[in-house]
Structures are given as structure tokens and as C-alpha cells.
Amino acid sequence: MSTAPSQDTETLRVELGERSYDIVVGAGLIKDAGKWIAPVLARPRVVIVTDENVAAHYLAPLTKSLKDASIRVDAITLPAGEQSKSFAQFEKLCESILALGIERSTTLIALGGGVMGDLVGFAAASILRGLAFIQVPTTLLSQVDSSVGGKTGINTAHGKNLVGAFYQPKLVLADTATLNTLDRRQLLAGYSEVVKYGLIDSPDFYEWLENHAQALIDGDMDKRRHAVLTSCAAKARVVAEDEREGGKRALLNLGHTFGHALEAETGYGDALLHGEAVSIGTVMAFDLSQRLGLCPGQDFGRMLAHFDALKLPTDLRRLNAGDWTVDRLMAHMSHDKKVEDGKLTFILANRIGQAFISRDVQNKDVRELLDTWLKNKI
């Protein structure tokens, strides 16, 4: 992974041999997208896929920039929300793309948040047995996490992201100016993936976030830029070492085993955004670490105080979880992609900045934790 500054933009390289690509971070990239995208196209033809909310802000300027670079552009607009990561929308998207008479040299562009990136990436991996695709992430969560690393997929009735493929983009354009159109809830949801990098293996970054996260959320562009660059650089390093999650990359799932179960129980709707589920799941992972005697109570308390100060979700009270059961949550977790030989995999922590992969957590300990949380006694 290399870093090269260029005026108001910075470029990070994800080193994957023939599949290497750049992550370009800066404000105003969408209006200049043509100059970044044209050089990586096999032929000057693209299909932009976006959702209704994002289209209102960014489809026109992205289309104009591409046409100014003599690139043929078609666009498809889908419903917004996690519900678009479904077999039904995947089928509709593939049929819509094929109806445009595309060829293998056509490139797909995912314009939007993590839902668009995951869905379009999976379509790219599948249509004509593989089309090139480009990520243009417009949310904090997608800029720092889901647009980088090549994980694509859709949700099923059995769990989140259980059907998909590892399929790397040709380019990631992270326009930090798009963060100005996000509401506070979306920013906080994205922040849960930013703070994850500090909690995993970067205590210095975590300390920086303790001091500057409020300014980042409130709109400080320099702080946002630093957070995006640091997060992307961290993920690029991990992906270069472990592209298909055979080892270290699993650490990036801190909070996700619990979080995905919560999302499944809430039906993948607006009641609980992915980043909010990760926030609660991260607190649960640290709580479990503390209960098992692995993590000092002061580290758990320090993390909880930081989340509370930002008003990140940290418990189940807002989810109307009164009729939830431990058995149902355990069943959701049993479908997690990281299950091996029937055993759940958790990302636990010895301290802030010292996370590790554990495959020997006893079910009784998980059940006790869930029972306590469902009774709101944390």
C-alpha cells in the first residue's frame, strides 16, 4: 500500500497484484470523475447504478463529468435502503443491465452507500461472468469500509451477506464533500466503522478519535478527511495481506457477529442501520471480553463513555426487543459466515487496540451475555 498526495486529493493503493487498484480521497471528486475514471475503462461505456436518494444529489454531476470525458453513460436507479440487497432486486438489476445491450468491456459504477456497493459489485461479478466495476461511495460508512476490499453480496432470510463474491473494484473514488448531505444518524452509523480501526489495532488513532470525533461528526472537513484516509489505509493494508478473509481480515468484523444478528431480528430495515448494529455489537464484544476476564473493565468503560458522548447506540432499549429471545439471536448467529465446525467466531479484545480472533467462546457464556442484554441490565 502506497500513499501519494496530489493537491487536494490523496491516493492510496490496494496492492493485490493484477487486481491492484487506487482509492482516491478528496473533496469534489464527483464533478471531476471523468478524469479519474476514463483511464481505467476498457472501453468508454459505463452503467451507473444508484438509489433514489443519492440520484437526487449526485447522478447529474457524475453523468456530466463522464460525458465530458467522452464516456457513454446509462443509469439505473433503485429503491433506497437495505431491502435492495435482496434476490428480487438483484434479479431486477441484472435484467435491467442486460437490457441495455452491454458488453464485457462495459464498466458498472456503484454510486451510493454500502447497499449499492455490495449489490452492484455482486452484479458485476455475475453478469457475463464478470464486468469491471468502480465504487463511488457517498456515505461515511461506505467510504471507510464497504467500498474497499472487494466484499460484495446480498442478504437472505438466513442472514446478512450470505450470498455474494469477493470481487475487487477497478477504482474507488471517495468524495468527502458528499458527507455534507448526510444527516447525523447516517454519520454516526458510519463512525462506528471508523472507530473500529482504532479499537482493533491502533490505540493512537483511537485516542485521536476521542479528541476529534465530535468535530468530525459536526462537519470539520479536515477531521473527516483524516478519518477517511486513516481508515482506508488501515483496510488497504489488511486486504493486501488477506484478501479472502482467511486470517487477519476477520478482525475487521469486530462487532459484526452480534450486529448481524440484531439486523436479522429487526428485518434489515430503518429501525436499525448497519452501522448502528455494529455500534451495539462492538459494545457487546467488549462486554463479552470483559466478562471472560480478557479485557480490563476500565477499557470497556472508556469505550462505552466515548460511544455515549457521541450518542452512538450502545444497548437494545431503542429496539423494542421485549419479545426477543436468546434462542432466536443464537440462531441468527449460527448462520454467520465465520462459523467453523459449528462454532461461533468472535472478535474479542484484550485492551483497546488489541483485538483478536476467538473460536473457543462457550455458547453458555454467549447465552448469559445475551440474556443480560435482553433484560437491559448492562
The 8 nearest C-alpha neighbors of each residue, nearest first, counted from 0:
[[1, 12, 13, 14, 236, 235, 11, 2],
 [2, 0, 12, 11, 3, 13, 10, 14],
 [1, 3, 11, 10, 4, 12, 0, 9],
 [2, 4, 10, 9, 5, 1, 11, 12],
 [5, 3, 9, 8, 10, 6, 2, 7],
 [4, 6, 8, 9, 7, 3, 10, 25],
 [5, 7, 8, 4, 9, 25, 3, 10],
 [8, 6, 25, 5, 9, 26, 4, 24],
 [9, 7, 25, 5, 24, 6, 4, 23],
 [8, 10, 4, 24, 5, 23, 3, 25],
 [9, 11, 23, 3, 22, 2, 4, 21],
 [12, 10, 2, 22, 21, 1, 23, 0],
 [11, 13, 21, 0, 1, 20, 14, 22],
 [14, 12, 235, 0, 19, 20, 21, 15],
 [13, 15, 19, 239, 0, 12, 16, 20],
 [16, 14, 19, 18, 239, 13, 17, 20],
 [15, 17, 18, 19, 14, 13, 239, 20],
 [18, 16, 19, 15, 14, 20, 169, 167],
 [17, 19, 15, 16, 20, 167, 169, 14],
 [20, 18, 15, 14, 16, 13, 17, 12],
 [21, 19, 13, 170, 169, 12, 18, 22],
 [20, 22, 12, 170, 11, 23, 13, 10],
 [21, 23, 171, 11, 10, 172, 12, 170],
 [22, 24, 10, 172, 9, 173, 21, 171],
 [25, 23, 173, 9, 8, 174, 10, 172],
 [26, 24, 8, 174, 175, 7, 28, 27],
 [25, 27, 176, 175, 174, 28, 24, 7],
 [28, 26, 29, 174, 30, 176, 25, 31],
 [29, 27, 174, 31, 30, 32, 26, 25],
 [30, 28, 32, 31, 61, 27, 174, 60],
 [29, 31, 28, 60, 32, 64, 27, 61],
 [32, 30, 28, 29, 33, 64, 34, 27],
 [33, 31, 29, 35, 34, 28, 30, 64],
 [34, 32, 65, 64, 36, 68, 35, 31],
 [33, 35, 32, 36, 37, 31, 68, 38],
 [36, 34, 32, 33, 37, 38, 31, 39],
 [35, 37, 33, 38, 39, 34, 32, 40],
 [36, 38, 40, 39, 33, 34, 35, 43],
 [39, 37, 36, 40, 35, 34, 41, 33],
 [38, 40, 37, 36, 41, 169, 170, 35],
 [41, 39, 42, 37, 38, 43, 36, 106],
 [40, 42, 104, 39, 43, 105, 106, 38],
 [41, 43, 40, 44, 104, 105, 106, 70],
 [44, 42, 70, 71, 40, 45, 41, 37],
 [43, 45, 71, 105, 70, 42, 72, 106],
 [46, 44, 106, 72, 107, 105, 71, 47],
 [45, 47, 73, 107, 74, 72, 108, 106],
 [48, 46, 74, 108, 107, 109, 73, 75],
 [49, 47, 75, 109, 74, 76, 110, 108],
 [48, 50, 110, 76, 111, 54, 77, 109],
 [51, 49, 77, 76, 79, 78, 53, 52],
 [50, 52, 54, 53, 78, 79, 76, 77],
 [53, 51, 54, 50, 55, 79, 56, 78],
 [52, 54, 55, 56, 50, 51, 111, 57],
 [55, 53, 58, 51, 57, 56, 52, 50],
 [54, 56, 53, 52, 57, 51, 58, 59],
 [57, 55, 54, 53, 58, 52, 59, 60],
 [56, 58, 54, 60, 59, 53, 61, 55],
 [57, 59, 54, 61, 60, 62, 56, 55],
 [58, 60, 62, 61, 57, 63, 54, 56],
 [61, 59, 63, 62, 57, 30, 58, 64],
 [62, 60, 64, 58, 63, 59, 29, 30],
 [61, 63, 59, 65, 60, 64, 58, 66],
 [64, 62, 60, 66, 65, 61, 67, 59],
 [65, 63, 33, 67, 61, 62, 66, 30],
 [64, 66, 33, 68, 62, 67, 70, 63],
 [67, 65, 69, 70, 63, 68, 64, 62],
 [66, 68, 64, 65, 69, 63, 33, 70],
 [67, 69, 65, 66, 33, 70, 64, 34],
 [70, 68, 66, 67, 71, 65, 43, 33],
 [71, 69, 43, 66, 65, 44, 68, 72],
 [72, 70, 44, 43, 45, 66, 69, 73],
 [73, 71, 45, 46, 44, 70, 74, 62],
 [74, 72, 46, 47, 45, 71, 75, 99],
 [73, 75, 47, 46, 48, 72, 76, 49],
 [74, 76, 48, 47, 49, 77, 73, 46],
 [75, 77, 50, 49, 48, 51, 74, 78],
 [76, 78, 50, 51, 49, 79, 75, 83],
 [79, 77, 50, 51, 83, 80, 76, 52],
 [80, 78, 50, 51, 77, 52, 83, 81],
 [79, 81, 82, 83, 78, 114, 268, 269],
 [80, 82, 83, 84, 267, 114, 268, 79],
 [81, 83, 84, 80, 85, 267, 268, 79],
 [82, 84, 81, 85, 88, 80, 78, 79],
 [85, 83, 153, 82, 154, 81, 118, 114],
 [86, 84, 87, 88, 83, 153, 154, 89],
 [85, 87, 89, 88, 90, 153, 84, 155],
 [86, 88, 90, 85, 89, 91, 83, 84],
 [89, 87, 91, 90, 85, 83, 86, 92],
 [90, 88, 86, 92, 87, 91, 85, 93],
 [91, 89, 93, 87, 88, 92, 86, 94],
 [92, 90, 88, 94, 89, 93, 95, 87],
 [91, 93, 95, 89, 90, 94, 88, 96],
 [92, 94, 96, 90, 95, 91, 97, 89],
 [93, 95, 97, 91, 92, 96, 98, 90],
 [96, 94, 92, 98, 93, 97, 91, 99],
 [97, 95, 93, 98, 99, 94, 92, 101],
 [96, 98, 94, 99, 95, 100, 101, 93],
 [99, 97, 95, 96, 100, 94, 101, 93],
 [100, 98, 97, 96, 101, 95, 73, 46],
 [101, 99, 98, 97, 102, 96, 95, 105],
 [100, 102, 99, 97, 105, 103, 96, 98],
 [103, 101, 104, 105, 100, 127, 130, 97],
 [104, 102, 105, 130, 127, 101, 129, 106],
 [103, 105, 102, 41, 42, 106, 130, 131],
 [106, 104, 102, 44, 103, 45, 101, 130],
 [107, 105, 45, 131, 132, 130, 46, 104],
 [106, 108, 132, 46, 45, 47, 133, 131],
 [109, 107, 47, 133, 132, 134, 48, 46],
 [110, 108, 134, 48, 116, 115, 119, 135],
 [111, 109, 135, 49, 136, 48, 108, 134],
 [112, 110, 137, 136, 115, 49, 53, 109],
 [113, 111, 138, 141, 136, 137, 114, 115],
 [112, 114, 141, 116, 115, 145, 117, 146],
 [113, 115, 117, 116, 112, 81, 118, 84],
 [116, 114, 118, 113, 117, 111, 112, 119],
 [115, 117, 113, 109, 119, 114, 118, 120],
 [118, 116, 151, 152, 120, 114, 115, 119],
 [117, 119, 115, 121, 120, 116, 152, 84],
 [120, 118, 122, 121, 116, 117, 115, 109],
 [119, 121, 123, 117, 151, 122, 118, 116],
 [120, 122, 151, 124, 118, 152, 123, 119],
 [123, 121, 119, 125, 120, 124, 126, 118],
 [124, 122, 130, 120, 121, 125, 129, 126],
 [123, 125, 129, 121, 122, 166, 120, 130],
 [124, 126, 128, 122, 123, 129, 121, 127],
 [127, 125, 128, 129, 123, 122, 124, 130],
 [126, 128, 129, 125, 103, 130, 102, 124],
 [129, 127, 125, 126, 124, 130, 123, 103],
 [128, 130, 124, 127, 125, 123, 126, 131],
 [131, 129, 123, 103, 106, 124, 132, 126],
 [130, 132, 106, 107, 123, 169, 129, 168],
 [133, 131, 107, 106, 168, 108, 169, 123],
 [132, 134, 108, 170, 168, 169, 171, 109],
 [133, 135, 171, 109, 136, 108, 146, 170],
 [134, 136, 110, 172, 109, 171, 173, 137],
 [137, 135, 111, 142, 112, 141, 173, 134],
 [136, 138, 111, 177, 112, 135, 178, 142],
 [139, 137, 112, 141, 140, 136, 178, 142],
 [138, 140, 189, 142, 141, 186, 143, 178],
 [189, 139, 141, 138, 143, 142, 144, 192],
 [140, 142, 145, 113, 144, 112, 146, 138],
 [143, 141, 139, 136, 140, 173, 144, 146],
 [144, 142, 227, 230, 231, 140, 141, 139],
 [145, 143, 141, 146, 142, 147, 140, 192],
 [144, 146, 141, 147, 113, 143, 140, 142],
 [147, 145, 141, 144, 142, 134, 116, 136],
 [148, 146, 145, 144, 149, 234, 235, 231],
 [147, 149, 238, 150, 167, 146, 242, 235],
 [148, 150, 167, 166, 165, 147, 151, 168],
 [149, 151, 165, 148, 166, 164, 152, 117],
 [152, 150, 117, 121, 120, 163, 164, 165],
 [163, 153, 151, 117, 160, 121, 162, 118],
 [152, 154, 84, 160, 85, 162, 163, 118],
 [155, 153, 159, 160, 85, 84, 161, 158],
 [154, 156, 157, 158, 159, 161, 85, 153],
 [155, 157, 158, 154, 263, 159, 266, 85],
 [158, 156, 155, 334, 331, 159, 161, 154],
 [159, 157, 155, 156, 154, 263, 161, 334],
 [158, 160, 154, 161, 155, 259, 153, 263],
 [161, 159, 154, 153, 152, 162, 163, 158],
 [160, 162, 159, 154, 158, 163, 155, 153],
 [163, 161, 152, 160, 153, 154, 164, 155],
 [152, 164, 162, 151, 121, 153, 161, 160],
 [165, 163, 151, 166, 152, 121, 150, 124],
 [164, 166, 150, 149, 151, 167, 243, 163],
 [167, 165, 149, 164, 124, 150, 151, 168],
 [166, 168, 149, 148, 165, 169, 18, 150],
 [169, 167, 132, 133, 170, 149, 134, 166],
 [168, 170, 133, 20, 132, 131, 167, 39],
 [171, 169, 133, 21, 168, 20, 22, 134],
 [170, 172, 22, 134, 135, 133, 23, 173],
 [173, 171, 135, 23, 22, 174, 134, 24],
 [172, 174, 24, 136, 142, 23, 175, 135],
 [175, 173, 26, 28, 25, 176, 27, 177],
 [174, 176, 26, 177, 178, 25, 173, 224],
 [175, 177, 26, 178, 174, 179, 27, 25],
 [178, 176, 179, 175, 137, 180, 174, 138],
 [179, 177, 176, 181, 180, 175, 138, 139],
 [178, 180, 177, 181, 176, 218, 175, 182],
 [179, 181, 178, 177, 182, 176, 56, 138],
 [182, 180, 178, 179, 185, 186, 183, 138],
 [181, 183, 184, 185, 186, 180, 179, 178],
 [184, 182, 186, 185, 187, 181, 216, 217],
 [183, 185, 187, 186, 182, 188, 181, 189],
 [186, 184, 188, 187, 183, 182, 181, 189],
 [187, 185, 183, 189, 188, 184, 190, 139],
 [186, 188, 190, 184, 189, 185, 183, 311],
 [187, 189, 274, 185, 275, 186, 190, 191],
 [140, 190, 188, 139, 186, 187, 191, 192],
 [189, 191, 193, 187, 192, 188, 186, 194],
 [190, 192, 278, 189, 194, 193, 188, 274],
 [191, 193, 195, 190, 189, 194, 140, 144],
 [194, 192, 190, 195, 191, 196, 230, 143],
 [195, 193, 197, 196, 191, 192, 190, 198],
 [194, 196, 198, 192, 193, 197, 199, 191],
 [197, 195, 199, 194, 198, 193, 201, 230],
 [196, 198, 205, 201, 204, 194, 195, 202],
 [197, 199, 352, 351, 195, 196, 200, 194],
 [200, 198, 352, 354, 196, 197, 353, 195],
 [199, 201, 352, 353, 197, 198, 202, 354],
 [200, 202, 197, 352, 204, 203, 199, 205],
 [203, 201, 352, 205, 204, 197, 206, 351],
 [204, 202, 206, 205, 201, 207, 197, 352],
 [205, 203, 207, 197, 206, 201, 202, 208],
 [204, 206, 197, 202, 208, 203, 207, 209],
 [205, 207, 209, 203, 208, 204, 202, 210],
 [208, 206, 204, 210, 205, 209, 211, 203],
 [209, 207, 212, 211, 205, 210, 206, 204],
 [208, 210, 206, 207, 211, 212, 205, 305],
 [209, 211, 207, 208, 212, 206, 213, 214],
 [210, 212, 208, 214, 213, 209, 207, 215],
 [213, 211, 208, 215, 214, 209, 216, 210],
 [212, 214, 216, 215, 211, 217, 309, 210],
 [215, 213, 217, 211, 212, 219, 216, 218],
 [214, 216, 212, 219, 222, 223, 213, 217],
 [215, 217, 213, 214, 218, 212, 186, 187],
 [216, 218, 214, 215, 213, 219, 183, 212],
 [217, 219, 215, 216, 220, 214, 179, 223],
 [220, 218, 215, 222, 214, 221, 217, 223],
 [221, 219, 223, 222, 218, 224, 215, 175],
 [222, 220, 224, 223, 219, 225, 215, 226],
 [221, 223, 225, 215, 220, 224, 219, 226],
 [224, 222, 220, 226, 215, 221, 225, 227],
 [223, 225, 221, 227, 222, 226, 220, 228],
 [224, 226, 222, 228, 223, 227, 229, 221],
 [225, 227, 223, 229, 224, 228, 230, 222],
 [228, 226, 230, 224, 143, 225, 229, 231],
 [229, 227, 225, 231, 230, 226, 232, 224],
 [230, 228, 232, 226, 227, 231, 225, 233],
 [229, 231, 233, 227, 143, 232, 228, 226],
 [232, 230, 234, 228, 233, 143, 229, 235],
 [231, 233, 235, 229, 230, 234, 228, 236],
 [234, 232, 230, 236, 231, 235, 229, 237],
 [233, 235, 237, 231, 236, 232, 238, 230],
 [236, 234, 232, 13, 238, 237, 233, 231],
 [237, 235, 239, 233, 234, 238, 0, 232],
 [236, 238, 234, 240, 239, 235, 248, 241],
 [237, 239, 242, 241, 235, 240, 236, 148],
 [240, 238, 236, 14, 237, 241, 15, 242],
 [241, 239, 237, 238, 242, 236, 247, 248],
 [242, 240, 238, 244, 248, 243, 239, 237],
 [241, 243, 238, 244, 239, 240, 148, 248],
 [244, 242, 245, 241, 165, 248, 238, 246],
 [245, 243, 248, 246, 241, 249, 242, 247],
 [244, 246, 243, 241, 247, 248, 249, 242],
 [245, 247, 244, 248, 249, 241, 250, 243],
 [246, 248, 249, 250, 241, 244, 237, 245],
 [247, 249, 244, 250, 246, 251, 241, 237],
 [248, 250, 251, 247, 252, 244, 246, 356],
 [251, 249, 252, 248, 247, 253, 346, 356],
 [252, 250, 249, 253, 248, 195, 199, 196],
 [253, 251, 255, 250, 249, 254, 346, 256],
 [252, 254, 346, 251, 255, 250, 281, 195],
 [281, 255, 253, 280, 277, 256, 284, 258],
 [254, 256, 258, 252, 257, 253, 259, 277],
 [257, 255, 258, 259, 254, 332, 345, 260],
 [256, 258, 280, 260, 255, 259, 254, 261],
 [259, 257, 276, 280, 255, 277, 261, 260],
 [258, 260, 262, 261, 255, 256, 257, 263],
 [261, 259, 331, 263, 257, 258, 262, 332],
 [262, 260, 264, 258, 259, 263, 265, 276],
 [263, 261, 259, 265, 267, 260, 264, 266],
 [262, 264, 266, 260, 261, 265, 267, 158],
 [263, 265, 261, 262, 266, 260, 328, 331],
 [264, 266, 262, 263, 267, 261, 268, 270],
 [265, 267, 263, 268, 264, 262, 270, 261],
 [268, 266, 262, 265, 263, 81, 82, 271],
 [269, 267, 270, 266, 271, 81, 265, 82],
 [268, 270, 271, 272, 267, 80, 81, 265],
 [269, 271, 268, 272, 265, 318, 267, 266],
 [272, 270, 269, 275, 268, 276, 273, 262],
 [273, 271, 275, 274, 269, 276, 270, 188],
 [272, 274, 276, 275, 277, 271, 262, 188],
 [273, 275, 188, 277, 276, 272, 191, 189],
 [274, 276, 278, 272, 188, 277, 273, 271],
 [275, 277, 258, 273, 279, 274, 278, 280],
 [278, 276, 280, 258, 274, 254, 275, 279],
 [279, 277, 275, 281, 191, 276, 280, 274],
 [278, 280, 313, 282, 276, 281, 277, 312],
 [279, 281, 254, 258, 257, 277, 283, 282],
 [254, 282, 280, 284, 278, 283, 279, 277],
 [281, 283, 285, 279, 280, 284, 286, 313],
 [284, 282, 286, 280, 281, 285, 287, 279],
 [285, 283, 281, 287, 286, 282, 347, 254],
 [286, 284, 288, 282, 287, 283, 299, 289],
 [285, 287, 283, 289, 288, 284, 282, 290],
 [286, 288, 290, 284, 289, 285, 283, 291],
 [289, 287, 285, 293, 291, 294, 286, 290],
 [288, 290, 294, 286, 292, 287, 291, 293],
 [289, 291, 287, 292, 288, 286, 293, 294],
 [292, 290, 288, 289, 293, 287, 294, 364],
 [293, 291, 289, 290, 294, 288, 295, 287],
 [292, 294, 288, 349, 291, 289, 295, 348],
 [293, 295, 349, 289, 288, 350, 292, 348],
 [296, 294, 297, 298, 289, 299, 350, 293],
 [295, 297, 299, 298, 300, 289, 294, 301],
 [296, 298, 300, 295, 299, 301, 294, 302],
 [299, 297, 301, 300, 296, 295, 350, 302],
 [300, 298, 296, 302, 297, 301, 285, 303],
 [299, 301, 297, 303, 298, 302, 304, 296],
 [302, 300, 298, 304, 299, 303, 297, 305],
 [301, 303, 305, 299, 304, 300, 298, 306],
 [302, 304, 300, 306, 305, 301, 307, 299],
 [303, 305, 307, 301, 302, 306, 300, 308],
 [306, 304, 308, 302, 303, 307, 301, 309],
 [305, 307, 311, 303, 309, 308, 304, 310],
 [306, 308, 310, 304, 309, 305, 311, 303],
 [307, 309, 305, 306, 310, 304, 311, 303],
 [310, 308, 307, 306, 311, 305, 213, 187],
 [311, 309, 307, 308, 306, 312, 187, 313],
 [310, 312, 306, 309, 307, 313, 187, 278],
 [313, 311, 279, 314, 275, 278, 310, 306],
 [312, 314, 279, 311, 282, 278, 306, 315],
 [315, 313, 316, 279, 312, 372, 375, 317],
 [316, 314, 318, 317, 320, 373, 375, 372],
 [315, 317, 318, 314, 319, 375, 320, 373],
 [316, 318, 315, 319, 314, 320, 312, 270],
 [319, 317, 320, 315, 316, 270, 271, 265],
 [320, 318, 321, 317, 316, 315, 322, 323],
 [319, 321, 323, 318, 322, 315, 373, 316],
 [322, 320, 319, 323, 373, 374, 318, 324],
 [321, 323, 320, 324, 319, 373, 325, 327],
 [324, 322, 320, 321, 325, 327, 373, 328],
 [325, 323, 326, 327, 322, 328, 373, 370],
 [324, 326, 328, 327, 369, 329, 370, 366],
 [327, 325, 329, 324, 328, 330, 366, 323],
 [328, 326, 330, 324, 329, 325, 331, 323],
 [327, 329, 331, 325, 330, 326, 260, 332],
 [330, 328, 332, 326, 331, 327, 325, 333],
 [331, 329, 327, 333, 328, 332, 326, 334],
 [332, 330, 260, 328, 329, 333, 334, 327],
 [331, 333, 329, 335, 334, 330, 260, 328],
 [332, 334, 330, 331, 335, 329, 343, 338],
 [335, 333, 332, 331, 158, 336, 157, 330],
 [336, 334, 332, 337, 333, 338, 256, 158],
 [335, 337, 338, 334, 161, 160, 339, 333],
 [336, 338, 335, 344, 339, 343, 249, 256],
 [337, 339, 343, 342, 336, 335, 344, 341],
 [340, 338, 341, 342, 337, 343, 344, 358],
 [341, 339, 342, 338, 343, 358, 337, 344],
 [340, 342, 339, 338, 343, 333, 334, 344],
 [343, 341, 339, 338, 340, 344, 358, 359],
 [342, 344, 338, 358, 345, 341, 333, 339],
 [345, 343, 358, 337, 338, 357, 342, 346],
 [346, 344, 357, 347, 356, 358, 343, 256],
 [345, 347, 356, 253, 355, 357, 250, 354],
 [346, 348, 355, 354, 288, 284, 345, 356],
 [349, 347, 354, 350, 353, 355, 288, 294],
 [350, 348, 294, 293, 353, 354, 351, 347],
 [349, 351, 353, 348, 294, 352, 298, 295],
 [350, 352, 198, 353, 298, 202, 348, 199],
 [351, 353, 200, 198, 202, 199, 201, 197],
 [354, 352, 350, 200, 349, 348, 351, 199],
 [355, 353, 348, 199, 347, 352, 349, 200],
 [354, 356, 347, 346, 348, 357, 250, 353],
 [355, 357, 346, 345, 347, 250, 358, 344],
 [358, 356, 345, 359, 344, 346, 355, 347],
 [357, 359, 344, 360, 343, 345, 342, 356],
 [358, 360, 357, 361, 342, 344, 343, 345],
 [361, 359, 358, 362, 357, 364, 343, 365],
 [360, 362, 363, 364, 359, 365, 342, 343],
 [361, 363, 365, 364, 366, 360, 343, 367],
 [362, 364, 366, 361, 365, 367, 360, 368],
 [365, 363, 367, 362, 366, 361, 368, 360],
 [366, 364, 362, 368, 367, 363, 369, 361],
 [365, 367, 363, 369, 368, 364, 370, 362],
 [368, 366, 370, 364, 365, 369, 363, 371],
 [367, 369, 365, 371, 366, 370, 372, 364],
 [370, 368, 372, 366, 371, 367, 325, 373],
 [369, 371, 367, 373, 368, 372, 366, 325],
 [372, 370, 374, 368, 369, 373, 376, 367],
 [371, 373, 375, 369, 374, 370, 376, 377],
 [374, 372, 370, 375, 371, 369, 320, 315],
 [373, 375, 371, 372, 376, 370, 321, 377],
 [376, 374, 372, 373, 377, 371, 316, 315],
 [375, 377, 374, 371, 372, 373, 370, 314],
 [376, 375, 372, 371, 314, 374, 286, 368]]
